[in-house]
Amino acid sequence: MCSLIRRFATDPRANTAVIFALAIVPILAAIGCATDYSIANRMKAKLQAAADAASLASVSKNSAGYNAAVLMTSNGAVPAGVAEANAIFNGNASTFSGYSNLTVTSSVTKTGATLNATVQFSASISTVFMGVLGFNSLALSGSSTSSSGVPLYLDFYLLVDVSGSMGLPSTTSEAQRLQAVSPDLYTYYTSGCTFACHFSAQYSCWSDSAQGYPTNGGYCLGYAISRVSQSGYKALLSTNNNNPMGVQLPSSMVSGLPNSLYSALTPVTNCASPGTDSCIQLRLDAVGYAVNQLLSAANSQEVIANQYRVGLYPFIQYMYSYFPLTSSINGSASNSSTINYAAANLASLLDTNTNANLGSGGTHIDTALSSINSLIASVGTGTSQNNTLPYVFLITDGAQDNQTKGVPNGSWSGSNQATVISPSTSCSPLKSRGIIVSVLYIPYQSISPVNASFAGDEDDAANNNIANIPASLQGCASPGFFYTADSPSDITNALNAMFNHAVTMAHVKG
């Protein structure tokens, strides 16, 4: 026995048993701790998921917090969002058990155009194995943060050039159709007048001697012809080789122009599409159609009621508040009380030398920009209905012309030599106030053929000025807000792009 004991004591293989005996306690403790920790981790994950759901839901669209934030006129806490976050967290946490001492603290705040939510929680969980070591519970805590953009209130001031050159036909084919039948200034432009010959019939085109056929003392008929059936108008013309164009209207009609024409052929109030027999589409017709498409897009994209306001401010010599800012942008283009109708009928505001609100003669873009700057009393951030963020959309061919004509039928004054605006004096005052200026340039069309002897060679002056226009308008626009569009479809697409860009940038700034 003694020998066996001595052999056991001196045998090195006995170390394994001793070490195992000594290590078994901490090994079991570690396994127990890991088990308790794993259970605690799973519990924290469940509570974290509840916090994530609560923070996200409290700032999501149409949630109580979101709707309350939209109505707030200043920054601050959103109690409705806090209550909603707490309710959602507690509701999710009640679907499982195994925790104790659960507390939740939520905050939901609006800062500018951003709605932020934070949900913090703490709890404890009883241990099984770690209790042996004196740790009867484990503390759990976590937080979740979510944010979303609050819709901004935006005002769009549409500053629309309605001077004579915007009365040009919208496409080359439309111009050819009008030139083929228009008698305006035919003795000066035998291939058809292409510049500023599209005024309403109240405006004199010099005299009958300058016309391709008699028009009651020289009334300009370009605009009137563009409003009626083209086949119907051609049917009215009869051969008379004594006139420069070799045709004439019935004598009984000439003395009553333009009303006699409208009695014979029912005019349209606007021309939404090129190439139709019922009318010839002018540039302002295309712009009016595009504005109505913009109104439709704005109405469909509204997140909250009255989020967008739009106003129409045409100009010639003066800016005219034709249809001031309104949030009612979903009306009918056939209802004369709506901005939709006003937009569709922008071409009716072309220079007639009778509208004292617009003046007559030239194209005073700088005056219009100064006037709109004065009209916009304050520049807000868009966070409430009384703190709107303004945008100015300038729609023009960019040719500044400082001449004027007395209204009605007054004399001409000032230079008729086309030039361009100075961005530093015309546009910088707007941009320095934080107003975004978005420019849609509808390229000025070259006059051909040129009659250098007519009106102090204004044709060459206009043509030579074209190269200077794009840079001047790009300098006027806020960075990234310069657009060019020529065809009717391009104009529609560009205006929609301008609107979408404005909405996107407003949220980024907010």
VMD Tcl script that draws the C-alpha trace (Angstrom):
set ca {
  {0.00 0.00 0.00}
  {2.79 2.36 0.98}
  {4.55 1.50 -2.25}
  {1.46 2.28 -4.29}
  {1.04 5.59 -2.53}
  {4.68 6.51 -3.16}
  {4.33 5.56 -6.83}
  {1.15 7.69 -7.18}
  {2.76 10.66 -5.50}
  {5.82 10.53 -7.70}
  {4.04 9.67 -10.99}
  {3.87 12.89 -13.16}
  {0.74 11.64 -14.92}
  {-1.28 12.57 -11.81}
  {-0.96 16.30 -12.73}
  {-3.81 16.02 -15.19}
  {-6.27 14.97 -12.57}
  {-5.16 17.70 -10.19}
  {-5.36 20.37 -12.85}
  {-8.79 19.18 -13.95}
  {-10.02 19.23 -10.36}
  {-8.73 22.76 -9.90}
  {-10.08 24.06 -13.27}
  {-13.56 22.58 -13.17}
  {-14.96 25.38 -10.99}
  {-13.94 28.36 -13.19}
  {-14.88 26.42 -16.35}
  {-18.38 25.82 -15.06}
  {-18.57 29.48 -13.95}
  {-17.53 30.66 -17.42}
  {-20.09 28.44 -19.11}
  {-22.77 29.73 -16.75}
  {-21.79 33.36 -17.34}
  {-21.83 32.83 -21.09}
  {-25.26 31.31 -20.85}
  {-26.60 34.23 -18.78}
  {-24.94 36.74 -21.11}
  {-26.44 35.05 -24.17}
  {-29.91 35.22 -22.66}
  {-29.37 38.90 -21.81}
  {-28.15 39.63 -25.33}
  {-31.23 38.08 -26.88}
  {-33.43 40.14 -24.56}
  {-31.59 43.35 -25.46}
  {-32.03 42.57 -29.17}
  {-35.79 42.29 -28.67}
  {-35.93 45.57 -26.76}
  {-33.70 47.23 -29.37}
  {-36.06 46.11 -32.12}
  {-38.94 47.67 -30.17}
  {-36.98 50.93 -29.86}
  {-36.12 50.94 -33.57}
  {-39.74 50.44 -34.51}
  {-40.83 53.20 -32.14}
  {-38.34 55.82 -33.33}
  {-39.00 55.09 -36.99}
  {-42.76 55.05 -36.66}
  {-42.87 58.34 -34.75}
  {-41.31 60.26 -37.68}
  {-42.88 58.38 -40.58}
  {-45.29 60.06 -42.96}
  {-48.83 60.44 -41.59}
  {-47.78 59.45 -38.07}
  {-49.13 61.56 -35.21}
  {-45.70 63.11 -34.70}
  {-45.24 63.86 -38.39}
  {-48.67 65.45 -38.76}
  {-48.13 67.54 -35.64}
  {-44.70 68.69 -36.84}
  {-46.13 69.77 -40.19}
  {-48.48 72.16 -38.42}
  {-45.80 73.66 -36.19}
  {-44.75 77.21 -37.01}
  {-41.40 77.00 -35.20}
  {-38.77 74.51 -34.07}
  {-39.20 72.51 -30.87}
  {-40.43 69.35 -29.21}
  {-43.30 67.35 -30.69}
  {-45.31 65.90 -27.75}
  {-47.57 63.89 -30.04}
  {-44.51 62.16 -31.44}
  {-43.19 61.37 -27.95}
  {-46.48 59.82 -26.89}
  {-46.60 57.79 -30.09}
  {-43.02 56.54 -29.71}
  {-43.58 55.47 -26.10}
  {-46.83 53.72 -26.97}
  {-45.27 51.78 -29.83}
  {-42.25 50.75 -27.75}
  {-44.36 49.60 -24.80}
  {-46.78 47.82 -27.10}
  {-43.98 45.81 -28.72}
  {-42.23 45.13 -25.39}
  {-45.43 43.71 -23.93}
  {-45.38 40.85 -26.43}
  {-42.49 39.10 -24.64}
  {-41.33 38.69 -21.02}
  {-38.20 37.90 -19.01}
  {-37.14 41.46 -18.14}
  {-37.83 43.73 -15.18}
  {-37.47 47.43 -14.26}
  {-38.17 48.50 -17.85}
  {-38.06 52.26 -18.52}
  {-38.28 54.15 -21.83}
  {-37.46 57.79 -22.58}
  {-38.36 59.27 -25.97}
  {-37.79 62.63 -27.59}
  {-39.16 63.91 -30.88}
  {-38.11 67.35 -32.12}
  {-38.54 69.44 -35.23}
  {-35.55 71.46 -36.41}
  {-36.07 73.28 -39.68}
  {-37.22 70.71 -42.22}
  {-36.00 67.73 -40.21}
  {-37.94 65.64 -37.71}
  {-35.71 63.69 -35.30}
  {-36.73 60.96 -32.85}
  {-34.67 59.24 -30.17}
  {-35.93 56.32 -28.06}
  {-33.78 55.20 -25.08}
  {-34.55 52.20 -22.85}
  {-33.13 50.41 -19.81}
  {-34.11 47.14 -18.10}
  {-32.66 44.27 -16.09}
  {-32.72 40.50 -16.41}
  {-32.28 37.92 -13.63}
  {-29.27 35.61 -13.87}
  {-29.09 31.85 -13.18}
  {-25.44 30.85 -13.03}
  {-23.93 34.25 -12.28}
  {-25.94 34.41 -9.07}
  {-23.47 31.92 -7.61}
  {-20.82 34.55 -8.08}
  {-22.93 37.26 -6.47}
  {-24.41 38.81 -9.67}
  {-28.16 38.33 -9.39}
  {-29.09 40.47 -12.44}
  {-27.69 42.08 -15.57}
  {-28.50 45.67 -16.69}
  {-29.65 46.23 -20.28}
  {-29.79 49.56 -22.15}
  {-29.93 50.88 -25.69}
  {-31.19 53.67 -27.93}
  {-32.49 54.22 -31.45}
  {-32.50 57.38 -33.56}
  {-34.52 58.08 -36.70}
  {-35.13 61.18 -38.78}
  {-37.24 62.25 -41.74}
  {-37.79 65.34 -43.84}
  {-40.81 67.50 -43.14}
  {-42.48 68.91 -46.30}
  {-41.69 72.56 -46.92}
  {-44.05 75.33 -47.94}
  {-42.79 76.80 -51.22}
  {-43.91 79.82 -53.24}
  {-43.30 79.91 -57.00}
  {-43.35 83.31 -58.72}
  {-43.58 82.68 -62.47}
  {-42.15 85.77 -64.18}
  {-43.24 85.36 -67.81}
  {-42.07 87.42 -70.77}
  {-45.15 88.31 -72.88}
  {-43.45 90.82 -75.18}
  {-43.83 90.66 -78.96}
  {-41.07 88.14 -79.62}
  {-42.79 85.61 -77.34}
  {-45.65 85.77 -79.84}
  {-43.54 84.01 -82.43}
  {-44.96 80.65 -83.54}
  {-43.75 77.80 -81.36}
  {-42.09 75.77 -84.14}
  {-40.64 76.32 -87.61}
  {-43.61 74.61 -89.23}
  {-46.03 76.80 -87.27}
  {-44.10 79.89 -88.41}
  {-44.38 78.77 -92.02}
  {-48.12 78.30 -91.68}
  {-48.57 81.83 -90.32}
  {-46.18 83.47 -92.80}
  {-48.11 81.92 -95.67}
  {-51.29 83.84 -94.87}
  {-50.33 86.80 -92.66}
  {-50.33 90.15 -94.49}
  {-48.41 92.00 -91.76}
  {-45.65 94.32 -93.08}
  {-45.52 92.25 -96.26}
  {-43.91 95.03 -98.31}
  {-40.96 94.92 -95.90}
  {-40.86 91.14 -95.45}
  {-42.11 89.44 -98.60}
  {-41.37 85.94 -97.25}
  {-43.54 86.66 -94.23}
  {-42.88 88.85 -91.22}
  {-41.04 86.93 -88.48}
  {-40.46 89.53 -85.79}
  {-42.95 91.46 -83.66}
  {-45.70 91.11 -86.24}
  {-48.00 89.05 -84.09}
  {-49.74 91.71 -82.06}
  {-53.46 91.77 -81.59}
  {-55.43 93.68 -84.19}
  {-55.78 96.83 -82.06}
  {-52.15 97.54 -82.85}
  {-51.36 99.28 -86.13}
  {-48.94 97.67 -88.61}
  {-48.22 101.12 -90.10}
  {-50.85 101.30 -92.88}
  {-52.65 99.28 -95.51}
  {-49.91 100.22 -97.93}
  {-47.43 98.14 -95.91}
  {-49.76 95.15 -95.72}
  {-49.98 92.23 -98.12}
  {-53.67 92.97 -98.50}
  {-55.99 95.57 -96.87}
  {-56.60 95.09 -93.12}
  {-58.76 98.05 -92.15}
  {-56.12 100.74 -92.05}
  {-53.18 98.47 -91.40}
  {-54.23 96.43 -88.41}
  {-51.79 93.63 -87.55}
  {-53.62 90.37 -88.15}
  {-50.95 87.84 -87.17}
  {-52.35 87.17 -83.71}
  {-55.96 87.14 -84.88}
  {-55.16 84.69 -87.67}
  {-53.37 82.39 -85.20}
  {-56.59 82.08 -83.19}
  {-58.87 80.79 -85.94}
  {-59.23 77.78 -88.23}
  {-56.50 77.84 -90.86}
  {-58.55 76.12 -93.51}
  {-61.43 78.45 -92.69}
  {-59.24 81.53 -93.02}
  {-57.78 80.44 -96.34}
  {-61.31 79.88 -97.61}
  {-62.10 83.54 -96.90}
  {-59.29 84.78 -99.17}
  {-60.02 85.50 -102.81}
  {-57.68 86.39 -105.66}
  {-56.82 90.03 -106.22}
  {-53.60 90.65 -108.11}
  {-53.68 94.34 -107.25}
  {-52.53 93.48 -103.74}
  {-48.88 92.52 -102.97}
  {-49.84 89.00 -101.88}
  {-52.33 88.61 -104.73}
  {-55.23 87.87 -102.38}
  {-57.65 89.74 -100.18}
  {-60.33 89.31 -97.56}
  {-63.95 90.13 -98.42}
  {-64.43 93.89 -98.50}
  {-67.39 93.56 -96.17}
  {-65.07 91.97 -93.59}
  {-62.12 94.35 -93.90}
  {-63.90 97.36 -92.44}
  {-64.83 95.44 -89.32}
  {-61.52 93.73 -88.55}
  {-60.72 92.05 -86.29}
  {-64.22 91.47 -84.87}
  {-65.61 90.62 -88.28}
  {-63.06 87.82 -88.57}
  {-64.06 86.46 -85.19}
  {-67.69 86.59 -86.23}
  {-66.97 84.52 -89.30}
  {-64.59 82.07 -87.58}
  {-64.97 81.29 -83.88}
  {-61.59 81.96 -82.26}
  {-59.92 79.74 -79.69}
  {-58.78 81.23 -76.39}
  {-55.55 79.22 -76.41}
  {-53.68 76.75 -78.59}
  {-52.39 73.79 -76.62}
  {-50.82 71.85 -79.51}
  {-48.93 72.70 -82.71}
  {-50.13 71.51 -86.09}
  {-53.88 71.68 -85.48}
  {-56.24 73.30 -87.96}
  {-58.09 75.22 -85.25}
  {-55.14 77.51 -84.44}
  {-51.43 78.25 -84.79}
  {-49.53 77.65 -81.59}
  {-47.46 80.62 -80.42}
  {-44.60 80.44 -77.96}
  {-46.80 81.75 -75.15}
  {-49.38 79.09 -75.94}
  {-46.66 76.49 -75.42}
  {-45.54 78.19 -72.21}
  {-49.13 78.32 -70.95}
  {-49.60 74.62 -71.63}
  {-46.31 73.87 -69.86}
  {-47.33 75.95 -66.84}
  {-50.53 73.93 -66.55}
  {-48.48 70.73 -66.61}
  {-46.34 72.18 -63.83}
  {-49.47 72.99 -61.81}
  {-50.69 69.43 -62.28}
  {-47.33 68.03 -61.13}
  {-47.25 70.32 -58.11}
  {-50.77 69.33 -57.14}
  {-49.99 65.61 -57.39}
  {-46.80 65.95 -55.35}
  {-48.29 67.88 -52.45}
  {-47.67 66.04 -49.21}
  {-49.72 68.44 -47.11}
  {-52.58 70.77 -47.95}
  {-51.59 74.12 -49.46}
  {-47.92 73.15 -49.56}
  {-47.27 74.97 -52.84}
  {-48.42 78.38 -53.99}
  {-47.98 79.57 -57.56}
  {-48.48 83.02 -59.07}
  {-48.29 84.36 -62.64}
  {-46.47 87.64 -63.22}
  {-46.20 88.52 -66.94}
  {-44.21 91.53 -68.08}
  {-43.53 93.77 -71.05}
  {-42.66 97.30 -69.94}
  {-44.01 96.60 -66.45}
  {-44.59 93.50 -64.38}
  {-48.28 92.70 -63.93}
  {-49.77 90.66 -61.08}
  {-51.96 88.75 -63.51}
  {-52.80 85.93 -61.07}
  {-51.18 86.45 -57.63}
  {-49.97 83.58 -55.46}
  {-52.58 80.93 -54.85}
  {-52.59 77.48 -53.31}
  {-55.62 76.53 -55.43}
  {-53.67 75.00 -58.29}
  {-55.93 72.11 -59.30}
  {-58.61 74.05 -61.14}
  {-59.90 73.64 -64.67}
  {-58.28 75.38 -67.63}
  {-61.81 76.17 -68.84}
  {-62.84 77.93 -65.61}
  {-61.98 81.62 -65.86}
  {-61.63 81.97 -62.07}
  {-58.64 79.60 -61.82}
  {-54.91 80.03 -62.28}
  {-55.09 77.08 -64.70}
  {-57.27 79.16 -67.02}
  {-54.97 82.16 -66.63}
  {-51.97 80.02 -67.54}
  {-53.64 78.53 -70.60}
  {-54.47 82.01 -71.87}
  {-51.09 83.69 -71.39}
  {-50.98 84.41 -75.13}
  {-53.91 86.78 -74.70}
  {-51.51 89.12 -72.87}
  {-49.23 89.64 -75.87}
  {-48.52 93.30 -76.51}
  {-51.72 94.92 -77.76}
  {-50.68 98.48 -76.89}
  {-53.85 98.69 -74.78}
  {-52.93 97.13 -71.41}
  {-51.63 99.83 -69.10}
  {-50.74 97.18 -66.51}
  {-48.15 95.71 -68.85}
  {-47.14 98.75 -70.89}
  {-46.03 98.33 -74.46}
  {-43.15 98.40 -76.87}
  {-40.06 96.68 -75.54}
  {-38.97 93.92 -73.19}
  {-37.92 95.26 -69.78}
  {-36.57 92.17 -68.03}
  {-34.58 94.21 -65.51}
  {-37.70 96.13 -64.44}
  {-39.62 92.88 -64.00}
  {-36.88 91.39 -61.79}
  {-36.75 94.52 -59.68}
  {-40.54 94.51 -59.33}
  {-40.71 90.87 -58.26}
  {-37.97 91.51 -55.72}
  {-40.07 94.29 -54.21}
  {-43.17 92.11 -54.28}
  {-41.55 89.33 -52.21}
  {-41.78 90.92 -48.78}
  {-39.94 88.22 -46.83}
  {-37.82 85.16 -47.44}
  {-38.63 82.27 -45.10}
  {-37.31 78.76 -44.69}
  {-40.46 76.94 -45.75}
  {-41.12 75.43 -42.34}
  {-44.66 76.83 -42.05}
  {-47.40 78.52 -44.04}
  {-46.33 81.91 -42.71}
  {-42.65 81.22 -43.35}
  {-42.62 80.20 -47.01}
  {-39.50 79.74 -49.15}
  {-39.75 81.71 -52.43}
  {-38.56 80.72 -55.90}
  {-38.62 82.97 -58.96}
  {-38.99 81.25 -62.34}
  {-37.95 83.64 -65.13}
  {-39.29 82.47 -68.52}
  {-37.96 84.56 -71.39}
  {-36.02 84.67 -74.66}
  {-33.60 86.97 -72.88}
  {-33.53 89.89 -75.32}
  {-33.68 93.12 -73.33}
  {-35.27 95.97 -75.31}
  {-35.58 99.31 -73.59}
  {-37.95 101.00 -76.03}
  {-41.49 101.91 -74.99}
  {-44.70 102.92 -76.72}
  {-47.40 105.02 -75.21}
  {-50.63 103.23 -74.27}
  {-52.86 103.31 -76.18}
  {-51.52 104.18 -79.61}
  {-48.85 106.53 -78.29}
  {-45.48 107.32 -79.74}
  {-42.28 105.28 -79.57}
  {-39.40 106.29 -77.33}
  {-36.08 104.81 -76.23}
  {-33.67 102.58 -78.09}
  {-34.92 99.61 -80.09}
  {-31.43 98.07 -80.27}
  {-31.59 94.75 -78.43}
  {-29.26 94.11 -75.52}
  {-29.12 91.82 -72.45}
  {-29.63 92.19 -68.73}
  {-26.81 92.71 -66.24}
  {-26.96 89.81 -63.75}
  {-25.18 91.81 -61.04}
  {-27.77 94.58 -61.02}
  {-30.90 92.68 -62.08}
  {-30.57 89.31 -60.34}
  {-28.06 89.62 -57.50}
  {-30.50 91.61 -55.29}
  {-32.87 88.63 -55.38}
  {-30.21 85.98 -54.80}
  {-28.56 87.94 -51.99}
  {-31.82 87.69 -50.04}
  {-31.86 83.91 -50.36}
  {-34.37 83.80 -53.21}
  {-33.62 81.06 -55.73}
  {-33.78 82.34 -59.31}
  {-34.50 79.62 -61.88}
  {-34.26 80.67 -65.54}
  {-35.89 79.02 -68.53}
  {-34.28 80.38 -71.70}
  {-36.40 79.96 -74.82}
  {-33.79 80.71 -77.49}
  {-34.26 83.89 -79.44}
  {-34.87 83.12 -83.09}
  {-32.65 84.69 -85.73}
  {-34.50 87.10 -88.04}
  {-34.32 86.07 -91.67}
  {-34.42 87.71 -94.11}
  {-33.05 90.91 -92.59}
  {-34.40 94.28 -93.70}
  {-31.60 96.64 -92.68}
  {-33.57 99.70 -93.76}
  {-36.50 99.00 -91.44}
  {-36.75 100.65 -87.99}
  {-33.10 101.63 -87.70}
  {-31.87 98.14 -88.63}
  {-33.36 96.57 -85.52}
  {-33.18 93.19 -87.27}
  {-29.37 93.12 -87.35}
  {-29.20 94.46 -83.81}
  {-31.46 91.65 -82.62}
  {-29.49 88.98 -84.51}
  {-26.12 90.25 -83.28}
  {-27.40 90.22 -79.72}
  {-28.38 86.53 -79.70}
  {-24.86 85.29 -78.88}
  {-24.82 87.37 -75.68}
  {-28.11 86.12 -74.25}
  {-27.27 82.65 -72.79}
  {-24.35 83.90 -70.65}
  {-26.38 86.79 -69.26}
  {-29.28 84.53 -68.26}
  {-26.98 81.86 -66.85}
  {-25.34 84.55 -64.75}
  {-28.78 85.58 -63.53}
  {-29.78 82.06 -62.48}
  {-28.85 80.53 -59.14}
  {-26.20 77.81 -59.50}
  {-27.64 74.79 -61.31}
  {-30.93 76.53 -62.12}
  {-30.40 77.51 -65.77}
  {-32.47 75.64 -68.36}
  {-32.86 75.92 -72.12}
  {-35.88 74.74 -74.10}
  {-37.02 75.46 -77.62}
  {-39.75 73.05 -78.72}
  {-43.13 72.88 -76.96}
  {-42.29 69.50 -75.42}
  {-38.90 70.79 -74.26}
  {-40.59 73.74 -72.56}
  {-42.95 71.40 -70.69}
  {-40.12 69.10 -69.64}
  {-37.91 71.99 -68.56}
  {-40.58 73.61 -66.38}
  {-41.25 70.28 -64.66}
  {-37.52 69.79 -64.15}
  {-37.27 73.28 -62.65}
  {-40.07 72.48 -60.21}
  {-38.62 69.12 -59.19}
  {-35.16 70.65 -58.75}
  {-36.61 73.37 -56.54}
  {-38.47 70.89 -54.34}
  {-35.42 68.63 -53.99}
  {-33.04 71.48 -53.21}
  {-35.45 72.99 -50.70}
  {-35.41 69.75 -48.67}
  {-31.62 69.55 -48.84}
  {-31.30 73.11 -47.59}
  {-33.89 72.49 -44.89}
}
mol new
graphics top color blue
foreach p $ca { graphics top sphere $p radius 0.5 }
foreach p [lrange $ca 0 end-1] q [lrange $ca 1 end] { graphics top cylinder $p $q radius 0.2 }
display resetview
